[in-house]
Amino acid sequence: MAWARWGCCPWLVFLCALGAWGHPKAANLRGEDVRNCSISPPYLPDTAVNTTAQLTALRQQMHSQKLSAYIIPETDAHMSEYIGKRDKRRAWITGFTGSAGTAVVSVGKAGLWTDSRYWTQAERQMDCNWELHKEVDITSIVTWLLAEVPAGGRVGFDPFLFSIGSWKSYYTALKSSNIQLVSITDNLVDLAWGSEKPLFPSQPIYALKEAFTGSTWEEKVSDIRSQMQKHRKGPTAVLLSALDETAWLFNLRGSDIPYNPFFYSYTLLTDSSIRLFVNKSCLDSETLKYLNSSCSGSMCVQIEDYSQVRGSVQTYASGDVKIWIGTSYTTYGLYEVIPLEKLVEDTYSPVMVTKAVKNSKEQALLRASHVRDAVAVIRYLVWLEKNVPKGTVDEFSGAELLDKFRGEEDFSSGPSFETISASGLNAALAHYSPTKEQHRKLSSDEMYLLDSGGQYWDGTTDITRTVHWGTPSAFQKEAYTRVLIGNIDLSRLVFPASTSGRMMEIFARRALWDVGLNYGHGTGHGIGNFLCVHEWPVGFQSGNIPMAKGMFTSIEPGYYQDGEFGIRIEDVAVVVEAKTKYPGSYLTFEVVSLVPYDRNLIDISLLSPEHLQYLNHYYQTIREKVGPELQQRQLQEEFQWLQRHTEPLSARALRTTSLAPLLVVSSLIILGWSV
């Protein structure tokens, strides 16, 4: 999935806010608001939500706290990428349902800050109570606060919805202005929302079967404790805040969060105890027995109520202890109750870093899930090839059918994110997803971009293919082929162990740069074993950790022609040892996604002999791994389709010189070689 959709890492949202990477041009960039709030009565689209009652209720809560303003981010207490219904506070107060943006309410005004992806949506959903600010950086919000809040005023926030970095940014900007930033643990939007707020989820939390886990939870706990003992600062505990950290550690899964098999939880793992903070009613007797919850030893999990985590951490921190945290996912709500001298801070917790490297069993599980996922995607592509010419397929119905095909695969547990099913000009918007109400027909005369993934008990998948069933233009074929070259160049790269992903990222862009093209999102992200589809901290950006054997990452270059078409080719690859002529610690990627690329869009004349060799080897791998699966299920039509689309490609008008040496030299000159 395109990197610019990610919301799971707080610093990444900050990069988007600064415009470190652009977005494909959104509708209505001229600055014209579809609302007209200057006339009486004001003109509003039918889709606008009346928020007067919500704002009145919130301002009553603000008055009781003597606040001049209140900040409402779009997140939950775990900095999750996807959030549950009960955490959609900003949507409730504003009427705006987009996945990114911050609302601020003062005594007399209310403002929403969001990026260009959502400007039109915000204008159509918000009433005239709200100002739309077409920027997202904290500096802009602070400027507004300084104009709205009087000297000596108080600005409130829920500390569980602020990352440590966000709190520091607001605090630093406001401290010299005689405005107090006030942490209030009782969320004021929740109090205003009242009984209408969705209830806390009560779905069961369950243990994965041993067949779908790489290690027992006891082995994982022992490993993390070993890392605590070896740490030079001698932490006595690790505090886990991200939902996937606790899910991974205990091999537990749930269904509290859309698209992710997680449950609301925290873990405080000490050198002699284990505390799991969770909704106790979601654990049945079998799961409690699995966790050894009836005893009190060092390998017994003490179950505490989810709401008690702050008090328990504060009590623990009063002793002679040191608490190890990952600052990327720990909220200020926990950070503020731990004395600074008792903190051991790293960007990512040891659990986040450890789970990024899959052991041999986890690798085998992920590979197996991609074989079955390929069957579902191929079934869909075959069906499209037959039905698109009839004019009966649209983006939304197509996405639903793909979900159905995935749901028929063994161990399926739903999609891993909202499918991007985009035809023609819609594909130029990297974040586009169709709805039942708004979608386009698929046409043989247009390109179609499909970015989708599945959750399976043995793995999480994410794959993008772009196809054209008619006659693509010369420019479309060139752009597609250059995107494909970028995918291949990065996938076949050999690099020293522990090289940072940011050092490699330009290999995916070089073929596009050669002709003045580029794409406005990152090139890849980690992926989990029935966990996050965007699993940190693996990837190709500056905040990612160095690549290591056993990591899985997506590789997904693209190109987007505004108002016409979009191209993205995404595969998931595992980091493996490279076979080099001379001894050394070198790594490379092995692609585990197993769906052929669209031959109709490949301009073979642009490919080097090395590219052709790579493609033909990849196609042979697809035949060997997916072909037998199709035959075993008697999917003969799909098998014949696979055979046709994986026929070896032959060279025509090939360049005789590879760009690889020049690419290596230019890369090192531009960026410098560091790991």
C-alpha positions in Angstrom: 0.0 0.0 0.0 1.2 3.5 -0.8 3.4 4.8 2.0 1.5 8.1 2.2 -1.5 6.4 3.7 0.4 5.3 6.7 -0.7 6.7 10.0 0.8 4.2 12.4 4.0 6.1 13.2 3.7 9.6 14.8 6.9 11.0 13.3 5.7 9.9 9.8 2.6 12.0 10.1 4.9 14.9 10.9 6.9 14.3 7.7 3.7 14.3 5.7 2.7 17.5 7.3 5.9 19.2 6.2 5.4 17.9 2.7 8.5 15.8 2.6 6.8 13.9 -0.1 4.0 15.4 -2.1 0.6 13.9 -2.8 -1.0 13.5 -6.2 -3.0 16.6 -6.9 -6.3 16.6 -5.0 -9.5 18.1 -6.2 -10.2 21.7 -5.3 -6.6 22.9 -4.8 -7.7 26.4 -5.9 -8.7 27.2 -2.3 -12.4 27.6 -3.1 -14.7 26.4 -0.3 -17.8 24.6 -1.6 -19.6 26.0 1.5 -20.8 29.6 1.5 -20.9 30.7 5.2 -21.1 34.5 4.4 -24.7 34.5 3.3 -27.8 34.1 5.4 -28.9 31.4 5.6 -25.5 29.9 4.7 -25.2 27.5 1.8 -24.1 24.0 2.8 -23.9 20.7 0.8 -26.5 18.1 1.8 -23.7 16.0 3.2 -22.7 18.6 5.9 -23.2 17.6 9.5 -24.8 20.0 12.0 -22.3 20.1 14.9 -23.9 22.8 17.0 -25.1 20.4 19.7 -21.7 18.7 19.9 -19.8 21.9 20.2 -22.2 23.3 22.9 -21.7 20.1 24.9 -17.9 20.3 24.6 -17.7 23.9 25.5 -19.7 23.2 28.6 -17.0 20.7 29.6 -14.3 23.2 28.7 -15.9 25.8 30.9 -15.9 23.4 33.8 -12.2 23.0 33.4 -11.6 26.7 32.9 -10.2 26.1 29.4 -9.9 28.6 26.6 -9.3 25.9 23.9 -9.2 22.1 23.5 -7.1 20.0 21.0 -8.6 16.9 19.5 -6.2 14.7 17.4 -7.3 11.8 15.2 -5.7 8.9 17.0 -6.1 6.5 19.9 -4.2 5.8 23.1 -1.8 3.5 21.2 -0.9 5.7 18.2 -2.7 3.2 16.0 -2.9 3.5 12.2 -6.5 2.4 12.2 -8.8 3.3 15.1 -12.0 1.9 16.5 -15.3 3.6 16.4 -15.1 4.7 20.0 -11.9 6.6 19.3 -13.3 8.6 16.4 -13.7 11.7 18.5 -12.6 14.1 15.9 -15.1 12.8 13.5 -17.9 13.1 16.1 -17.1 16.7 17.0 -16.5 17.9 13.4 -18.6 15.7 11.1 -15.5 15.1 9.0 -14.6 11.4 8.7 -11.3 11.6 6.9 -8.4 9.6 8.5 -6.1 12.5 9.1 -6.6 15.9 10.8 -6.6 17.7 14.1 -9.5 19.7 15.5 -9.2 22.6 17.9 -12.2 24.2 19.7 -11.9 27.6 21.4 -14.6 29.5 23.3 -15.8 31.2 20.1 -14.3 29.3 17.1 -13.5 25.9 15.9 -10.9 24.8 13.3 -9.9 21.7 11.5 -6.4 21.2 10.1 -5.9 18.5 7.4 -3.9 17.9 4.3 -4.8 18.2 0.6 -6.2 14.7 0.3 -9.2 15.7 2.4 -9.9 19.3 1.7 -13.0 18.7 -0.5 -14.3 16.0 1.8 -14.0 18.3 4.8 -15.8 21.1 3.0 -18.7 18.8 2.1 -19.0 17.3 5.6 -18.4 20.2 8.0 -20.9 23.0 8.7 -20.2 26.7 9.2 -19.2 26.2 12.8 -15.9 25.1 11.4 -13.0 26.8 9.8 -10.9 24.6 7.4 -7.2 25.2 7.6 -5.4 23.7 4.6 -2.2 22.8 6.4 -1.4 20.3 9.1 1.8 21.4 10.9 1.7 22.2 14.6 3.1 25.6 14.0 -0.1 26.6 12.2 -2.2 25.3 15.0 -0.1 27.2 17.6 -0.4 30.4 15.6 -4.2 30.1 15.6 -4.2 29.3 19.4 -2.0 32.4 20.1 -4.6 34.5 18.3 -7.6 32.9 20.0 -6.4 32.3 23.6 -5.9 35.2 25.9 -2.8 35.7 28.0 -3.0 33.4 31.0 -5.4 31.1 29.2 -5.4 27.3 29.4 -5.3 24.9 26.4 -6.4 21.4 27.3 -5.6 18.1 25.8 -6.0 14.3 26.5 -2.4 13.1 27.2 -3.3 9.6 26.0 -3.9 11.1 22.5 -0.6 13.0 22.3 2.6 11.4 21.3 5.7 12.5 23.3 6.9 14.4 20.3 3.6 16.2 19.8 3.5 17.2 23.5 7.0 18.6 23.3 6.2 20.6 20.1 3.1 22.2 21.6 4.7 22.8 25.0 7.8 24.4 23.5 5.7 26.7 21.2 3.3 27.8 24.0 5.5 28.1 27.0 6.9 31.5 26.2 3.4 33.0 25.5 1.9 32.9 29.0 -0.5 30.1 27.8 -0.7 27.0 29.8 -0.9 23.5 28.2 -3.1 21.4 30.5 -3.1 17.6 30.6 -6.6 16.3 31.4 -6.9 12.5 31.5 -10.8 12.6 31.4 -11.3 13.1 27.7 -13.7 16.1 27.3 -15.1 14.9 24.0 -16.0 11.6 25.6 -17.9 13.4 28.4 -19.7 15.5 25.8 -20.4 12.4 23.7 -22.0 10.8 26.7 -24.1 7.6 26.3 -24.1 7.8 22.5 -20.4 7.0 22.4 -19.8 3.4 21.2 -19.1 0.9 24.0 -15.8 -0.6 24.8 -15.4 -3.7 22.6 -16.2 -7.1 24.2 -15.1 -9.5 21.5 -13.0 -12.5 22.6 -9.3 -12.3 22.8 -7.8 -15.6 21.7 -4.5 -17.4 21.5 -3.1 -18.3 18.1 -2.6 -22.0 17.5 1.0 -23.2 17.8 1.1 -23.9 14.1 0.8 -20.2 13.4 3.4 -18.9 15.8 7.2 -18.7 15.4 7.9 -19.0 19.2 6.0 -19.5 22.4 5.1 -16.4 24.4 7.3 -17.7 27.2 10.3 -17.8 24.8 9.6 -14.3 23.7 9.3 -13.0 27.3 12.7 -14.7 28.1 14.3 -13.1 25.1 13.1 -9.6 26.0 14.2 -10.0 29.6 17.6 -11.1 28.3 17.8 -7.9 26.3 16.9 -5.9 29.4 19.8 -7.6 31.3 22.3 -6.8 28.6 21.2 -3.1 28.2 23.9 -0.7 29.4 21.4 1.4 31.3 20.0 -1.6 33.2 16.2 -1.3 32.7 14.1 -3.3 35.2 10.9 -3.2 33.0 9.7 -2.7 29.4 6.5 -0.8 28.9 4.6 -1.7 25.7 2.0 0.7 24.3 1.5 -0.2 20.7 -1.2 -2.8 20.2 0.8 -5.0 17.9 3.6 -5.3 20.6 1.3 -7.0 23.1 -0.4 -9.1 20.5 3.0 -10.4 19.2 4.5 -10.9 22.6 1.7 -13.2 23.9 0.6 -14.7 20.5 -2.8 -13.2 21.2 -5.2 -11.7 18.7 -8.6 -9.9 18.8 -10.9 -7.8 16.7 -11.1 -4.4 18.4 -9.5 -2.5 15.5 -10.5 -2.4 11.8 -8.2 -4.4 9.5 -5.9 -5.4 12.3 -6.3 -8.4 14.6 -5.7 -6.4 17.8 -7.3 -5.7 21.2 -6.9 -2.7 23.5 -4.0 -3.5 25.8 -0.8 -2.5 27.5 2.0 -4.6 28.9 4.4 -3.9 31.7 7.1 -6.6 31.6 9.5 -6.5 34.5 12.5 -8.7 35.4 10.2 -10.6 37.8 6.6 -10.1 36.7 4.3 -9.7 33.8 1.3 -7.4 33.8 -1.2 -7.4 31.0 -3.7 -4.5 31.0 -6.8 -5.5 29.1 -10.6 -5.8 29.2 -10.8 -8.8 31.5 -14.2 -9.9 30.3 -12.7 -10.7 26.8 -10.5 -13.5 28.3 -12.1 -16.9 28.7 -10.9 -19.6 31.0 -8.9 -21.3 28.3 -7.0 -18.1 27.4 -6.4 -17.3 31.1 -4.9 -20.8 31.6 -2.8 -20.3 28.5 -1.3 -17.2 30.1 -0.7 -18.9 33.5 -2.8 -16.2 35.1 -3.6 -18.2 38.2 -0.1 -18.1 39.6 2.3 -15.4 40.7 5.7 -16.4 39.4 7.9 -14.6 36.9 6.3 -16.5 34.0 2.7 -15.9 35.2 0.7 -13.1 33.5 -1.1 -10.9 36.0 -4.3 -9.6 34.4 -5.2 -6.0 35.3 -7.9 -3.8 34.0 -7.1 -1.7 31.0 -8.1 1.5 32.6 -5.6 1.0 35.5 -2.4 1.2 33.4 -1.5 4.8 34.3 -1.9 4.2 38.1 0.0 0.9 38.0 2.9 2.4 36.0 3.0 5.4 38.3 3.1 3.1 41.4 5.8 0.9 39.8 7.8 4.0 38.9 7.9 5.1 42.5 10.3 2.3 43.3 14.0 1.8 42.5 13.4 1.0 38.9 14.1 2.0 35.3 11.4 1.7 32.6 12.4 1.1 29.0 10.0 2.7 26.5 9.8 3.2 22.7 9.1 6.9 22.3 7.3 6.4 18.9 4.3 4.7 20.4 4.3 5.7 24.1 1.8 8.5 24.7 2.3 11.4 27.0 -0.4 9.9 29.3 2.1 7.4 30.5 5.3 9.3 29.9 4.3 12.1 32.3 3.9 9.8 35.3 7.4 8.3 35.0 10.2 10.5 36.4 12.8 11.4 33.8 15.7 9.8 35.7 13.8 6.5 35.7 13.2 6.4 31.9 15.3 4.4 29.4 14.2 5.9 26.0 14.7 4.4 22.5 12.8 5.3 19.4 11.4 1.8 19.3 10.9 -0.7 22.1 12.8 -4.0 22.1 9.6 -5.8 21.1 9.1 -3.6 18.1 12.7 -4.2 16.9 12.7 -8.0 17.7 9.4 -8.8 15.9 10.7 -7.0 12.8 13.1 -9.9 12.2 11.1 -13.1 11.4 12.6 -16.5 12.4 12.6 -19.4 9.9 9.1 -20.6 10.9 7.6 -17.1 10.7 9.2 -16.7 7.3 7.7 -20.0 6.1 4.3 -19.0 7.4 4.4 -15.6 5.6 5.5 -17.2 2.3 2.6 -19.7 2.5 0.1 -16.9 3.0 1.3 -15.2 -0.1 0.8 -18.3 -2.2 -2.8 -18.5 -1.2 -3.2 -14.8 -1.6 -1.9 -15.0 -5.1 -4.6 -17.5 -5.9 -7.3 -15.1 -4.8 -5.8 -12.2 -6.8 -5.3 -14.3 -9.9 -8.9 -15.5 -9.7 -10.0 -11.8 -9.6 -7.8 -10.8 -12.5 -9.1 -13.6 -14.7 -12.7 -12.6 -13.8 -12.0 -9.0 -14.6 -10.5 -9.9 -18.0 -13.7 -11.6 -18.9 -16.2 -9.1 -17.4 -14.7 -5.6 -17.8 -15.4 -5.6 -21.6 -19.1 -6.2 -20.8 -19.2 -2.9 -19.0 -20.8 -4.4 -15.8 -17.9 -4.0 -13.3 -17.3 -1.0 -11.2 -14.5 -0.2 -8.7 -16.6 -0.9 -5.6 -18.2 -4.2 -6.7 -14.8 -5.3 -7.9 -13.3 -4.7 -4.6 -16.1 -6.6 -2.9 -15.5 -9.6 -5.1 -11.8 -9.7 -4.4 -12.7 -9.6 -0.6 -14.9 -12.6 -1.3 -12.2 -14.5 -3.1 -9.8 -13.9 -0.3 -12.4 -14.9 2.3 -12.6 -18.3 0.6 -8.9 -19.0 1.2 -7.7 -21.1 4.1 -7.0 -19.2 7.4 -8.5 -16.0 6.0 -9.4 -13.3 8.6 -10.5 -10.4 6.3 -8.8 -7.7 4.4 -5.6 -6.0 5.8 -6.7 -2.5 4.7 -9.4 -0.8 2.7 -8.9 -1.9 -0.9 -7.7 0.7 -3.4 -9.7 -0.2 -6.5 -9.1 2.7 -8.9 -9.9 3.1 -12.6 -8.6 5.8 -14.9 -8.1 9.2 -13.3 -9.1 7.9 -9.9 -5.8 5.9 -9.8 -3.9 9.2 -10.0 -5.0 9.7 -6.3 -2.8 7.4 -4.4 -5.2 7.3 -1.4 -8.4 6.7 -3.4 -10.9 4.0 -2.3 -14.3 3.6 -3.9 -17.6 3.6 -1.9 -21.0 2.2 -2.6 -22.1 5.7 -3.5 -19.1 7.0 -5.3 -17.2 4.9 -7.8 -16.4 4.5 -11.5 -17.0 1.8 -14.1 -14.0 -0.2 -15.1 -13.2 0.2 -18.8 -11.0 -1.7 -21.3 -9.8 1.8 -22.4 -8.3 2.8 -19.1 -5.7 1.6 -16.7 -6.8 0.0 -13.5 -4.8 0.1 -10.2 -5.6 -2.5 -7.6 -3.8 -2.2 -4.2 -5.1 -4.8 -1.7 -4.2 -7.2 1.0 -5.5 -9.9 3.3 -5.1 -11.0 6.9 -4.5 -14.7 7.4 -3.6 -16.6 10.5 -0.2 -17.3 9.1 0.6 -13.9 7.6 -0.5 -10.5 6.3 -0.3 -9.6 2.6 -0.2 -6.4 0.6 0.1 -6.4 -3.2 -0.5 -3.9 -6.0 -0.9 -4.6 -9.7 -1.8 -2.1 -12.5 -3.4 -3.5 -15.6 -4.8 -2.3 -19.0 -7.1 -4.5 -21.0 -7.1 -2.4 -24.2 -4.4 -0.4 -26.0 -2.3 1.7 -23.7 -0.6 4.8 -25.0 3.2 4.9 -25.6 3.6 7.1 -22.5 1.6 4.8 -20.3 3.7 1.9 -21.4 6.9 3.8 -20.8 5.8 5.0 -17.4 4.7 1.5 -16.4 7.9 0.0 -17.6 10.1 2.5 -15.7 8.1 1.8 -12.5 8.7 -1.9 -13.1 12.4 -1.3 -13.6 12.5 0.6 -10.3 10.8 -2.4 -8.6 13.3 -4.8 -10.2 16.4 -2.6 -9.5 15.6 -2.4 -5.8 14.4 -6.1 -5.5 17.7 -7.4 -7.0 20.0 -5.0 -5.2 22.9 -6.6 -3.2 23.9 -4.5 -0.2 26.1 -4.8 2.9 24.3 -6.1 6.0 22.9 -3.4 8.3 22.5 -0.9 5.5 19.7 1.6 6.1 16.7 1.5 3.8 17.0 5.2 3.0 20.4 4.4 1.3 18.6 2.1 -1.1 15.4 3.9 -1.9 16.7 5.9 -4.9 17.3 2.6 -6.8 13.5 2.4 -7.1 13.3 6.0 -8.5 16.3 6.1 -10.9 14.5 4.9 -14.1 11.8 7.5 -13.5 14.3 10.2 -12.7 16.2 9.6 -15.9 13.2 11.0 -17.8 12.0 13.6 -15.3 9.3 11.5 -13.6 8.9 10.7 -9.9 6.3 9.6 -7.4 5.0 11.3 -4.2 5.1 8.6 -1.6 7.6 6.4 0.1 8.9 3.1 -1.4 8.1 0.5 1.2 7.1 -0.6 4.6 7.4 -3.6 6.9 4.7 -6.2 7.1 3.7 -8.6 9.9 2.7 -12.1 10.6 -1.1 -11.7 11.0 -0.3 -8.2 12.5 0.1 -4.8 10.9 0.0 -4.4 7.1 2.4 -1.4 7.8 4.7 -2.8 10.4 7.3 -0.5 11.9 10.2 0.0 12.0 11.2 -1.7 8.7 11.2 0.3 5.5 13.1 2.8 3.3 12.7 6.1 5.2 15.0 7.9 7.6 13.2 6.7 10.7 13.5 3.0 9.8 16.1 0.7 11.3 18.8 -0.9 9.2 17.9 -3.9 7.0 18.6 -7.4 8.5 18.1 -10.9 7.4 14.6 -12.1 8.0 12.9 -8.7 7.7 9.9 -8.4 5.3 9.2 -5.2 3.4 7.1 -4.0 0.6 8.7 -2.5 -2.5 6.3 -0.2 -4.3 7.4 2.5 -6.7 4.7 4.2 -8.8 3.8 7.1 -11.1 0.7 9.3 -11.1 -0.4 11.4 -14.0 -2.8 14.0 -12.6 -6.4 13.6 -13.9 -5.5 10.6 -16.2 -4.0 7.5 -14.6 -1.9 6.0 -11.9 0.6 3.2 -11.7 2.0 1.3 -8.8 3.7 -2.0 -8.7 4.0 -3.4 -5.2 5.6 -6.7 -4.0 6.5 -7.9 -0.5 10.0 -9.2 -0.2 12.1 -10.9 2.5 15.7 -9.9 3.2 18.0 -12.9 2.6 21.7 -13.6 2.4 23.2 -12.7 -1.0 25.5 -15.1 -2.9 28.5 -13.0 -3.8 31.7 -13.8 -5.7 33.8 -13.0 -2.7 33.1 -13.7 1.0 31.3 -11.0 3.0 28.2 -10.1 4.8 25.9 -9.1 2.0 22.1 -9.2 1.7 19.5 -8.9 -1.0 15.7 -9.2 -1.4 13.6 -12.2 -2.4 10.1 -11.4 -3.6 7.3 -13.5 -2.0 4.4 -11.9 -3.8 3.5 -14.2 -6.7 1.2 -12.5 -9.2 2.6 -11.7 -12.7 2.9 -8.2 -14.0 0.8 -6.9 -16.9 2.6 -7.9 -20.1 0.4 -5.5 -22.1 2.0 -2.6 -20.3 5.7 -3.6 -20.6 7.9 -2.0 -23.2 10.5 -4.6 -23.6 12.8 -2.3 -25.4 13.5 -0.4 -22.2 14.6 -3.5 -20.3 18.2 -4.6 -19.9 19.3 -8.2 -20.2 19.5 -8.2 -16.4 15.9 -7.1 -16.1 14.7 -9.7 -18.5 16.7 -12.4 -16.7 15.2 -11.3 -13.4 11.6 -11.3 -14.8 11.8 -14.7 -16.3 13.3 -16.2 -13.2 10.5 -14.6 -11.2 7.8 -15.9 -13.6 9.3 -19.4 -13.3 9.1 -19.1 -9.5 5.4 -18.1 -9.8 4.7 -21.1 -12.0 6.4 -23.5 -9.6 4.7 -22.2 -6.4 1.2 -21.0 -7.6 0.7 -23.4 -10.6 0.4 -26.6 -8.5 -2.0 -24.8 -6.1 -4.3 -23.8 -9.0 -4.2 -27.3 -10.4 -4.9 -29.0 -7.1 -8.0 -26.9 -6.8 -9.0 -27.6 -10.3 -8.9 -24.0 -11.3 -7.9 -24.8 -14.9 -9.0 -21.5 -16.4 -6.8 -19.6 -13.9 -3.9 -22.1 -14.4 -4.0 -21.5 -18.2 -4.1 -17.7 -17.6 -1.1 -18.1 -15.3 0.8 -20.0 -18.0 0.1 -17.4 -20.6 1.1 -14.5 -18.4 4.4 -16.1 -17.2 5.7 -17.0 -20.6 9.4 -16.0 -20.8 10.0 -12.6 -22.2 12.4 -12.2 -25.1 14.8 -9.3 -25.8 14.1 -6.8 -28.6 16.2 -3.7 -29.2 17.9 -4.1 -25.8 20.5 -1.8 -24.5 23.8 -3.5 -24.2 25.0 -1.7 -21.2 23.5 -2.1 -17.7 22.9 1.1 -15.7 23.7 -0.7 -12.5 27.4 0.4 -12.1 26.4 4.1 -12.8 23.5 3.8 -10.5 25.7 2.6 -7.6 28.3 5.3 -8.1 25.8 8.1 -8.5 23.9 6.9 -5.4 26.9 7.0 -3.2 28.0 10.4 -4.5 24.6 11.9 -3.8 23.9 10.4 -0.4 27.2 9.3 1.0 27.6 5.7 2.2 26.6 5.3 5.8 24.7 2.6 7.7 
